[in-house]
Amino acid sequence: MNKYASLRPVASILISAAVMLSLIMGLRQSLGLFVQPAVRDLSMAVADFTLAIAIQNLAWGVLQPFAGAWAARFGFRPVMLMGAVAFVLGMLALATATGFFGVLLGAGLLIGFALACCGSGVAMAVASRPVPAVLRSSVLGMVSAAGSLGAMISAPIGQSLSMGFGWRAGVLGFVVIALIIVPCAWLAGRVDKIPLPPGGPTATAHAGTARDAARIAFRYTPFLIMTGAYFVCGLQLVFLTTHLPSYIAFCGLDPMLGAQALAVIGAFNVIGSLFFGWAGGRWSKGVLLGGIYISRSIVLAAYFGTAPTATTTLVFASLMGFLWLGVGPLVSGMVADMFGLRWQAMIQGLAFTSHQLGSSLGAFGGGWLFDAFGNYQLAWQIGVSLGIAAGVVQVVSGLRKPPPPRLAPA
């Protein structure tokens, strides 16, 4: 009767992966809270801080395929432990920064490396391995949902400490929270003892190396379309996490509203992740993914196209939260369906590189346009236009029934 009873032996792995994902994503998504006080204290431009965030996203994206390949070769545990330690050191470097180099090292390079090693791509691959295929989409939705709770905790803590004791105290509070990631990475690493299930797509099952698997992926049109649309996903989301608190303050609203909005996004992430994880097991994941991109763009246009208030900001945050991490179980499920589990982390990392290129553009481009024009109007208009275009292409692709990927010629 209870189809989830088979998950009990691996519950500690799934829970640890979810907590790890929750903390690392929640803390990372809340860095936008410190942009304004940090640039004032360090005599930097907004674009300088957001350049560090852009480099973080580039490092995350570029290193994600390598982290996936390392996990396939050496196991998930050592990769995730390296990432956990790097994340703590990155937050500490940011808290003690005296100029741009410290911000770049902490918020940029170290946190970017950490996210590649124990962020969403690796955590979802860990959660995919120990569960049966029939439950995979729902379980990925659950892990993603649990992983959404971090912003609900970290954003209010960070904002309260920052307002009461300064932005450095807020970041030091994040350092303490980040220490919990280390034991979670160790426990989630127990997945290395679970063998890969038999079967899977023939092409990638016979891929002997990461290079072979990558060649197969890059010759498969549905994967290329998903990867291109993923670029726009990153652009929209990191623009929001980086610039929404600044936009709210720029419009004369209570700065605490920025932290409340990020927390609301985290709360509705839970609902969205559960829904889209469930839906991905019943309907076309590609169509659902395209629908998310189109819906996000409509919500963005409605919010940024009018003067914000506290009420409209929280309504906007709730809608965006519902549409936020629902992408996670859909993309992870699509990669597993296309290519199987052996190279999932690596191939998903290849797609995520595109996502992070978009993230870097959203973080730095938004700051550059703000410094150039004194507002965010052109930035959000570009994000909306690209989101609608990407969503339409993804929906059309999802309605087709392509053949499975084939072995690439030597």
C-alpha positions as CSV (number, residue, x, y, z in Angstrom):
1,M,0.0,0.0,0.0
2,N,2.8,2.4,1.0
3,K,5.0,2.6,-2.1
4,Y,7.5,4.8,-0.2
5,A,8.3,2.0,2.3
6,S,11.2,0.9,0.1
7,L,12.9,4.3,0.9
8,R,13.4,3.6,4.6
9,P,16.8,1.9,4.3
10,V,18.2,4.9,2.4
11,A,16.3,7.6,4.3
12,S,19.5,8.8,6.0
13,I,21.2,9.4,2.6
14,L,18.2,11.3,1.2
15,I,17.7,13.4,4.4
16,S,21.4,14.3,4.5
17,A,21.5,15.2,0.9
18,A,18.4,17.4,1.4
19,V,19.8,19.2,4.4
20,M,23.1,19.8,2.7
21,L,21.3,21.2,-0.3
22,S,19.0,23.3,1.9
23,L,21.9,25.0,3.7
24,I,24.2,25.6,0.9
25,M,21.5,26.9,-1.4
26,G,19.8,28.9,1.3
27,L,23.0,30.6,2.3
28,R,24.1,31.3,-1.2
29,Q,20.7,32.7,-2.2
30,S,20.8,35.1,0.7
31,L,24.1,36.8,-0.2
32,G,22.2,39.6,-2.0
33,L,21.3,40.9,1.5
34,F,24.8,42.1,2.0
35,V,25.3,43.9,-1.3
36,Q,24.4,47.4,-0.3
37,P,26.0,47.5,3.2
38,A,29.2,45.7,1.9
39,V,29.7,48.1,-1.0
40,R,29.3,51.1,1.2
41,D,31.7,49.7,3.8
42,L,34.3,48.6,1.3
43,S,33.9,51.7,-1.0
44,M,33.0,49.4,-4.0
45,A,30.5,49.8,-6.8
46,V,27.5,47.5,-6.9
47,A,29.0,46.0,-10.1
48,D,32.2,45.0,-8.2
49,F,30.3,42.9,-5.7
50,T,28.0,41.4,-8.4
51,L,31.1,40.6,-10.5
52,A,32.2,38.4,-7.6
53,I,28.8,36.7,-7.7
54,A,29.1,36.4,-11.5
55,I,32.5,34.7,-11.1
56,Q,31.0,32.4,-8.4
57,N,28.3,31.3,-10.9
58,L,30.9,30.8,-13.6
59,A,33.1,28.8,-11.3
60,W,30.1,26.7,-10.3
61,G,29.1,26.1,-13.8
62,V,32.6,25.4,-15.3
63,L,33.5,23.0,-12.4
64,Q,30.2,21.2,-12.1
65,P,30.9,18.7,-15.0
66,F,34.4,18.0,-13.4
67,A,32.8,17.4,-10.0
68,G,30.4,15.0,-11.6
69,A,33.2,13.1,-13.4
70,W,35.2,13.1,-10.1
71,A,32.2,11.6,-8.3
72,A,31.9,8.9,-10.9
73,R,35.6,8.0,-10.5
74,F,36.3,8.6,-6.8
75,G,32.9,8.5,-5.2
76,F,30.5,11.2,-4.0
77,R,31.8,11.5,-0.4
78,P,35.3,13.0,-1.1
79,V,33.8,15.4,-3.6
80,M,31.1,16.6,-1.3
81,L,33.5,17.0,1.7
82,M,35.8,19.1,-0.3
83,G,32.9,21.3,-1.3
84,A,31.6,21.6,2.3
85,V,35.0,22.8,3.6
86,A,35.4,25.2,0.7
87,F,32.0,26.7,1.5
88,V,32.9,27.4,5.1
89,L,36.2,29.0,4.1
90,G,34.5,31.1,1.4
91,M,32.0,32.6,3.9
92,L,34.8,33.2,6.3
93,A,36.9,35.0,3.6
94,L,33.9,37.2,2.7
95,A,33.3,38.1,6.4
96,T,36.9,39.2,6.8
97,A,37.2,40.9,3.4
98,T,38.9,44.3,3.3
99,G,38.4,45.0,-0.4
100,F,37.5,43.5,-3.8
101,F,40.0,40.7,-3.7
102,G,38.5,39.3,-0.4
103,V,35.0,39.5,-1.8
104,L,36.2,37.8,-5.1
105,L,38.0,35.0,-3.2
106,G,35.2,34.3,-0.7
107,A,31.9,35.0,-2.5
108,G,33.3,34.2,-5.9
109,L,35.9,31.5,-6.2
110,L,35.6,29.4,-3.0
111,I,31.8,29.4,-2.9
112,G,31.6,28.7,-6.6
113,F,33.9,25.6,-6.1
114,A,31.8,24.5,-3.1
115,L,28.6,24.7,-5.1
116,A,30.0,22.6,-7.9
117,C,31.0,19.9,-5.3
118,C,27.9,19.7,-3.1
119,G,25.2,21.9,-4.7
120,S,22.1,21.0,-6.6
121,G,23.7,18.9,-9.4
122,V,25.6,16.5,-7.1
123,A,22.8,16.4,-4.4
124,M,20.2,15.4,-7.0
125,A,22.5,12.7,-8.5
126,V,23.0,11.4,-4.9
127,A,19.2,11.3,-4.4
128,S,18.6,9.6,-7.8
129,R,20.8,6.5,-7.2
130,P,19.2,4.7,-4.3
131,V,15.6,5.0,-5.3
132,P,13.5,3.0,-7.9
133,A,12.8,4.7,-11.2
134,V,9.1,4.8,-10.6
135,L,9.6,7.0,-7.5
136,R,12.6,9.0,-8.8
137,S,10.7,12.1,-9.9
138,S,8.7,12.4,-6.7
139,V,11.8,11.8,-4.5
140,L,13.8,14.4,-6.4
141,G,10.9,16.8,-5.8
142,M,11.0,16.0,-2.1
143,V,14.7,16.5,-1.8
144,S,14.5,19.7,-3.8
145,A,11.6,20.8,-1.5
146,A,13.5,20.1,1.7
147,G,16.4,21.9,0.1
148,S,14.3,25.0,-0.3
149,L,13.9,25.5,3.4
150,G,17.4,27.0,3.9
151,A,16.5,30.4,2.6
152,M,13.6,30.6,5.1
153,I,16.1,30.2,7.9
154,S,19.2,31.9,6.6
155,A,17.7,35.1,5.1
156,P,16.0,36.4,8.3
157,I,19.0,35.4,10.4
158,G,21.4,37.2,8.1
159,Q,19.3,40.3,7.8
160,S,18.7,40.5,11.6
161,L,22.4,40.2,12.4
162,S,23.3,42.6,9.6
163,M,20.9,45.3,10.8
164,G,21.8,44.8,14.5
165,F,25.6,44.3,14.3
166,G,26.7,45.0,10.8
167,W,27.0,43.0,7.6
168,R,30.1,41.2,8.7
169,A,28.2,39.7,11.7
170,G,25.5,38.5,9.3
171,V,28.1,36.7,7.2
172,L,29.8,35.2,10.3
173,G,26.4,33.9,11.3
174,F,26.3,32.2,7.9
175,V,29.7,30.6,8.7
176,V,28.3,29.0,11.8
177,I,25.3,27.6,9.9
178,A,27.6,26.4,7.1
179,L,29.5,24.1,9.5
180,I,26.5,21.8,9.5
181,I,27.1,21.0,5.8
182,V,30.3,19.0,6.6
183,P,28.6,16.1,8.5
184,C,25.7,16.1,6.1
185,A,28.2,15.6,3.2
186,W,29.7,12.7,5.1
187,L,26.4,10.9,5.7
188,A,25.1,11.5,2.2
189,G,28.3,10.0,0.9
190,R,27.1,6.6,2.1
191,V,25.4,6.4,-1.4
192,D,28.8,5.3,-2.7
193,K,28.1,1.8,-1.3
194,I,24.9,1.4,-3.4
195,P,25.5,-0.1,-6.8
196,L,24.1,1.4,-9.9
197,P,20.8,-0.2,-11.0
198,P,21.0,-2.4,-14.2
199,G,19.7,-1.1,-17.5
200,G,19.5,2.5,-18.7
201,P,19.9,4.0,-22.1
202,T,22.1,1.8,-24.3
203,A,24.4,4.6,-25.6
204,T,25.5,6.0,-22.2
205,A,25.6,2.6,-20.7
206,H,28.4,1.8,-23.1
207,A,30.2,5.2,-22.7
208,G,33.5,4.2,-21.2
209,T,34.7,7.7,-20.3
210,A,33.4,11.1,-19.4
211,R,34.4,12.3,-22.8
212,D,32.4,9.6,-24.5
213,A,29.3,10.5,-22.4
214,A,29.7,14.2,-23.2
215,R,29.9,13.5,-26.9
216,I,26.7,11.5,-26.8
217,A,24.9,14.3,-24.9
218,F,26.1,17.1,-27.2
219,R,24.8,15.2,-30.2
220,Y,21.3,14.8,-28.8
221,T,18.9,17.6,-29.8
222,P,16.5,17.5,-26.8
223,F,19.5,17.8,-24.5
224,L,20.8,20.8,-26.4
225,I,17.4,22.6,-26.3
226,M,17.1,21.9,-22.5
227,T,20.6,23.2,-22.0
228,G,19.9,26.4,-24.0
229,A,16.7,27.1,-22.1
230,Y,18.6,26.5,-18.9
231,F,20.8,29.5,-19.6
232,V,17.7,31.8,-19.4
233,C,16.6,30.0,-16.2
234,G,20.0,31.0,-14.5
235,L,19.8,34.5,-15.8
236,Q,16.4,35.2,-14.3
237,L,16.9,33.5,-11.0
238,V,20.3,34.9,-10.1
239,F,19.3,38.4,-11.2
240,L,16.5,38.1,-8.6
241,T,18.6,36.7,-5.7
242,T,21.4,39.3,-6.3
243,H,19.3,42.4,-7.0
244,L,15.8,42.0,-5.5
245,P,16.9,43.3,-2.0
246,S,18.7,46.2,-3.7
247,Y,15.6,46.9,-5.9
248,I,13.4,46.9,-2.9
249,A,15.6,49.4,-1.0
250,F,16.0,51.5,-4.2
251,C,12.2,51.8,-4.3
252,G,12.1,53.1,-0.8
253,L,10.6,50.1,0.9
254,D,11.7,48.6,4.2
255,P,15.1,46.8,3.7
256,M,13.8,43.9,5.9
257,L,11.3,43.3,3.2
258,G,14.1,41.9,1.0
259,A,14.9,39.2,3.6
260,Q,11.2,38.5,4.0
261,A,10.8,38.1,0.2
262,L,13.7,35.7,0.0
263,A,12.2,33.7,2.9
264,V,8.8,33.6,1.2
265,I,10.5,32.4,-2.0
266,G,12.1,29.6,0.0
267,A,8.7,28.6,1.6
268,F,6.9,28.4,-1.8
269,N,9.9,26.6,-3.2
270,V,8.8,23.7,-1.1
271,I,5.3,23.6,-2.6
272,G,6.6,24.1,-6.2
273,S,9.3,21.4,-5.8
274,L,6.8,18.8,-4.5
275,F,4.2,19.7,-7.2
276,F,6.6,19.6,-10.1
277,G,8.3,16.5,-8.8
278,W,4.9,14.7,-8.7
279,A,3.9,16.2,-12.0
280,G,7.1,15.1,-13.7
281,G,6.3,11.5,-13.0
282,R,2.9,11.8,-14.8
283,W,3.4,14.3,-17.7
284,S,6.1,15.5,-20.1
285,K,8.9,17.0,-18.1
286,G,9.9,19.1,-21.1
287,V,6.5,20.7,-21.4
288,L,6.3,21.4,-17.7
289,L,9.8,23.0,-17.8
290,G,8.8,25.3,-20.7
291,G,5.6,26.2,-18.8
292,I,7.7,27.3,-15.8
293,Y,9.9,29.6,-17.9
294,I,6.9,31.2,-19.6
295,S,5.0,31.6,-16.3
296,R,8.1,33.1,-14.5
297,S,8.4,35.7,-17.3
298,I,4.8,36.8,-17.0
299,V,5.2,37.2,-13.2
300,L,8.4,39.1,-13.6
301,A,6.8,41.5,-16.1
302,A,3.8,42.1,-13.8
303,Y,5.9,42.9,-10.8
304,F,8.7,45.0,-12.3
305,G,6.3,46.8,-14.6
306,T,4.4,48.5,-11.8
307,A,5.5,50.3,-8.6
308,P,6.1,47.7,-5.9
309,T,4.5,47.7,-2.5
310,A,5.1,45.4,0.5
311,T,2.0,43.4,-0.5
312,T,2.8,43.0,-4.2
313,T,6.4,42.1,-3.3
314,L,5.3,39.2,-1.1
315,V,2.8,38.0,-3.6
316,F,5.5,38.2,-6.3
317,A,7.9,36.2,-4.0
318,S,5.3,33.5,-3.4
319,L,4.6,33.0,-7.2
320,M,8.3,33.1,-8.1
321,G,9.0,30.6,-5.2
322,F,6.4,28.2,-6.6
323,L,8.1,28.4,-10.0
324,W,11.7,28.4,-8.7
325,L,13.2,25.1,-7.7
326,G,10.5,23.1,-9.5
327,V,13.0,23.2,-12.4
328,G,15.4,21.0,-10.3
329,P,13.5,17.7,-10.3
330,L,12.4,18.2,-13.9
331,V,15.9,18.7,-15.3
332,S,17.4,16.0,-13.1
333,G,14.7,13.6,-14.2
334,M,15.1,14.5,-17.8
335,V,18.8,13.8,-17.7
336,A,18.3,10.5,-15.9
337,D,15.6,9.5,-18.5
338,M,17.8,10.5,-21.4
339,F,21.2,9.1,-20.3
340,G,20.7,6.9,-17.2
341,L,22.4,7.3,-13.8
342,R,26.1,6.4,-14.4
343,W,27.0,9.8,-15.9
344,Q,24.0,11.8,-14.6
345,A,26.0,14.1,-12.4
346,M,28.5,14.9,-15.1
347,I,26.0,15.3,-17.9
348,Q,23.7,17.4,-15.7
349,G,26.8,19.5,-14.9
350,L,27.3,20.1,-18.7
351,A,23.7,21.5,-18.8
352,F,24.4,23.4,-15.6
353,T,27.4,25.2,-17.1
354,S,24.9,26.9,-19.5
355,H,22.7,27.7,-16.5
356,Q,25.6,29.3,-14.7
357,L,26.7,31.4,-17.8
358,G,23.2,32.8,-17.6
359,S,23.5,33.3,-13.9
360,S,26.7,35.2,-14.3
361,L,25.1,37.5,-16.9
362,G,22.1,38.0,-14.6
363,A,24.3,38.9,-11.6
364,F,26.9,41.1,-13.3
365,G,24.7,42.4,-16.1
366,G,22.0,43.5,-13.7
367,G,24.5,45.4,-11.7
368,W,26.2,46.9,-14.8
369,L,22.9,48.1,-16.2
370,F,21.9,49.6,-12.8
371,D,25.2,51.5,-12.6
372,A,24.8,52.7,-16.2
373,F,21.1,53.7,-16.2
374,G,20.3,54.2,-12.5
375,N,17.5,51.6,-12.6
376,Y,16.6,48.0,-13.4
377,Q,14.1,48.6,-16.2
378,L,16.2,47.3,-19.1
379,A,17.5,44.4,-17.1
380,W,14.1,43.0,-16.3
381,Q,12.8,43.6,-19.8
382,I,15.7,41.5,-21.3
383,G,15.0,38.7,-18.8
384,V,11.3,38.6,-19.6
385,S,11.8,38.5,-23.3
386,L,14.4,35.8,-23.2
387,G,12.3,33.7,-20.7
388,I,9.3,33.7,-23.0
389,A,11.3,32.7,-26.0
390,A,13.1,29.9,-24.2
391,G,9.9,28.6,-22.7
392,V,8.1,28.4,-26.1
393,V,11.0,26.4,-27.6
394,Q,11.2,24.1,-24.6
395,V,7.5,23.4,-24.8
396,V,7.6,22.6,-28.5
397,S,10.6,20.2,-27.9
398,G,8.8,18.6,-25.0
399,L,5.8,17.7,-27.2
400,R,7.9,15.7,-29.6
401,K,8.9,12.1,-29.0
402,P,12.5,11.9,-30.1
403,P,14.5,8.6,-30.4
404,P,16.9,7.7,-27.6
405,P,20.5,9.1,-27.8
406,R,22.9,7.1,-30.0
407,L,26.6,6.2,-29.6
408,A,28.7,9.0,-31.1
409,P,31.0,7.9,-33.9
410,A,34.7,7.7,-33.0
